[in-house]
């Protein structure tokens, strides 16, 4: 039985954090780096939230047929306003798949939230006719991760098995984020409640919060691939 977390309420409190915070900014950058190696004419962002990734994706690939899905109506309302040309679907990926397929499925910072990741990955496979790009945190769950309702952080080996058992072949799987994203995570967890209330639930980012995010975002360009607490996975259908 999948427990009910009120993601509609959660997204109504999150403001524009996913657009401005340094980790989402660089997670999207890594995804776009991987898309440059792939061939596709259709794509979906599973767990699209307020639609920042799929909006930027459509801007980069205007000829691509783009879609997004999320469990939260509040997030989808914001996503539709952001990208009226993208088709958005209300979907719990743990329960069912869309009756459609896409050359590329993106699933960024979603799998760690799910009670039934195996079911979700099987449904993702049903919707994928080509490639999967997935990102998720790894390592210990810190208090800020708990505040984001992270249920599990996969090891690289666990993530590879999850994807392969669903019918994919892993082509690339690597860590990213050392040292500055790791340092950032530990610093905000010195006062996790305050950090979450100010930078996540504190509404849209103003000048000061955008400036702080910009400094950390600049430092994140110096992070090393192969070390860190973020996982990036690229797989193709078997």
C-alpha positions in Angstrom: 0.0 0.0 0.0 1.5 3.3 -1.1 1.3 5.9 1.7 -0.1 9.3 0.9 2.3 12.2 1.1 0.6 15.4 0.2 2.8 16.6 -2.6 0.2 19.1 -3.7 0.7 20.9 -0.4 4.5 20.4 -0.5 4.8 22.0 -4.0 2.7 24.9 -3.0 5.3 25.7 -0.3 8.4 25.2 -2.3 8.4 28.5 -4.4 11.0 28.6 -7.1 13.7 26.6 -5.2 14.0 23.9 -8.0 14.8 26.7 -10.5 17.4 28.5 -8.5 19.1 26.1 -6.0 22.6 24.9 -7.0 22.0 21.2 -6.9 19.0 21.2 -9.3 20.9 23.6 -11.6 23.8 21.3 -12.0 21.7 18.1 -12.1 20.0 19.6 -15.2 23.4 20.5 -16.6 24.6 16.9 -16.2 21.4 15.6 -17.9 21.9 17.9 -20.8 25.5 16.8 -21.1 24.3 13.2 -21.4 21.6 14.1 -24.0 24.3 15.3 -26.3 25.4 11.7 -26.8 22.0 10.3 -27.6 19.5 10.3 -30.5 15.8 10.9 -29.8 12.7 12.6 -31.2 10.5 12.4 -28.2 11.1 12.7 -24.4 9.3 12.7 -21.1 10.3 14.0 -17.7 8.8 11.6 -15.1 8.3 13.4 -11.9 8.7 16.7 -13.6 7.5 18.9 -10.7 7.0 22.4 -11.8 8.5 21.7 -15.1 11.9 23.5 -15.1 13.8 20.6 -16.7 11.4 19.9 -19.5 11.0 23.6 -20.2 14.7 24.0 -20.7 14.8 20.7 -22.6 12.2 21.9 -25.1 14.1 25.1 -25.5 17.2 23.2 -26.4 15.4 20.7 -28.6 12.4 22.6 -30.1 11.6 19.8 -32.7 11.4 17.1 -30.0 7.9 15.9 -28.8 8.0 16.7 -25.1 5.9 15.6 -22.2 6.0 15.6 -18.4 4.3 13.7 -15.6 3.9 14.2 -11.9 1.7 13.0 -9.0 1.1 16.6 -7.8 -1.6 18.7 -9.5 -0.2 21.9 -7.9 3.2 21.2 -9.6 1.5 20.4 -12.9 -0.5 23.6 -12.9 2.7 25.6 -12.6 4.4 23.4 -15.2 1.6 24.0 -17.7 1.9 27.8 -17.3 5.6 27.5 -17.8 5.5 25.4 -20.9 2.1 25.4 -22.7 3.4 23.4 -25.6 4.4 20.5 -23.4 1.8 17.8 -22.7 1.6 17.1 -19.0 0.0 14.1 -17.3 -1.1 13.5 -13.7 0.6 10.2 -13.0 1.8 8.1 -10.0 4.6 6.2 -11.8 4.4 3.5 -9.0 0.9 2.6 -10.0 0.8 2.7 -13.8 2.4 3.7 -17.0 1.1 6.1 -19.7 -0.2 4.5 -22.9 2.6 6.1 -24.8 6.3 5.6 -25.5 9.2 7.9 -25.7 12.7 7.7 -27.1 14.1 9.3 -24.0 12.8 9.1 -20.4 14.3 11.4 -17.8 13.7 10.7 -14.1 15.6 13.2 -12.0 15.6 13.2 -8.2 12.5 11.1 -8.0 13.4 7.4 -7.3 14.6 8.3 -3.7 11.0 9.4 -2.8 9.2 6.2 -3.9 7.9 3.4 -1.7 7.8 1.1 -4.7 10.8 1.9 -6.8 10.7 -1.5 -8.5 7.1 -1.0 -9.8 8.0 2.6 -10.8 11.0 1.4 -12.9 8.9 -1.3 -14.6 6.4 1.4 -15.6 9.2 3.6 -16.8 10.4 0.7 -19.0 7.0 0.3 -20.5 7.1 4.0 -21.6 10.7 3.9 -22.9 11.6 2.9 -26.4 15.2 4.1 -26.3 17.2 5.7 -23.4 16.8 6.4 -19.7 18.6 9.2 -17.8 18.2 9.0 -14.1 19.7 11.1 -11.3 19.4 10.5 -7.6 21.4 11.1 -4.3 23.6 8.5 -2.8 25.2 8.1 0.6 23.7 8.8 4.0 20.3 10.4 4.3 20.8 13.7 6.2 18.1 15.7 8.0 17.5 17.9 4.9 17.0 14.7 2.9 14.4 13.6 5.4 12.7 17.0 5.1 12.4 16.3 1.3 10.8 12.9 2.1 13.7 10.8 0.8 12.9 7.2 1.6 16.1 5.5 0.3 19.4 6.5 -1.1 20.6 3.9 -3.5 24.2 2.7 -3.8 25.5 2.5 -7.4 25.2 -1.2 -7.3 21.6 -1.1 -6.0 20.6 1.5 -8.7 22.2 -0.6 -11.5 20.3 -3.7 -10.3 17.0 -1.8 -10.1 17.3 -0.5 -13.6 18.6 -3.8 -15.1 15.9 -5.9 -13.4 13.3 -3.6 -15.2 14.7 -4.4 -18.6 17.5 -1.8 -19.2 21.2 -2.1 -20.0 23.3 0.4 -18.0 25.7 2.3 -20.3 27.1 4.9 -17.8 26.8 5.2 -14.0 28.9 7.6 -12.1 29.1 9.8 -9.0 29.4 13.5 -9.0 29.7 16.3 -6.5 33.0 16.3 -4.6 34.1 18.4 -2.9 31.7 21.4 -3.1 28.3 19.8 -3.3 29.3 17.4 -0.5 30.5 20.4 1.6 27.3 22.3 0.8 25.2 19.3 2.0 27.0 19.1 5.3 26.9 22.9 5.9 23.1 23.2 5.4 22.7 20.2 7.8 24.4 22.2 10.6 21.0 23.9 10.9 18.7 21.8 8.7 15.4 23.2 9.9 16.4 26.8 9.3 18.0 25.9 5.9 14.8 24.1 4.8 12.5 26.9 6.0 14.5 29.7 4.3 15.6 28.1 1.1 12.9 25.6 0.3 9.6 26.6 2.1 10.5 30.3 2.2 8.7 31.3 -1.0 10.3 32.5 -4.2 14.0 33.5 -4.2 14.8 37.1 -3.7 18.1 38.9 -4.5 20.0 37.6 -1.4 19.0 34.0 -1.9 19.7 34.1 -5.6 23.1 35.6 -4.8 23.9 32.9 -2.3 22.8 30.2 -4.8 24.9 31.8 -7.6 28.0 31.6 -5.5 27.5 27.9 -4.7 26.5 27.2 -8.3 29.8 28.7 -9.5 31.7 26.5 -7.0 29.8 23.4 -8.2 31.5 23.7 -11.6 34.7 22.6 -9.8 33.2 19.4 -8.6 34.8 16.2 -9.8 33.1 13.4 -11.7 33.7 10.0 -10.1 33.3 11.2 -6.5 30.5 12.7 -4.5 26.9 12.1 -3.4 25.0 12.4 -6.6 24.5 9.5 -9.0 24.0 9.9 -12.8 22.8 6.9 -14.8 22.3 6.4 -18.5 20.7 3.2 -19.8 19.2 1.8 -22.9 16.4 -0.6 -23.4 17.3 -4.3 -23.6 
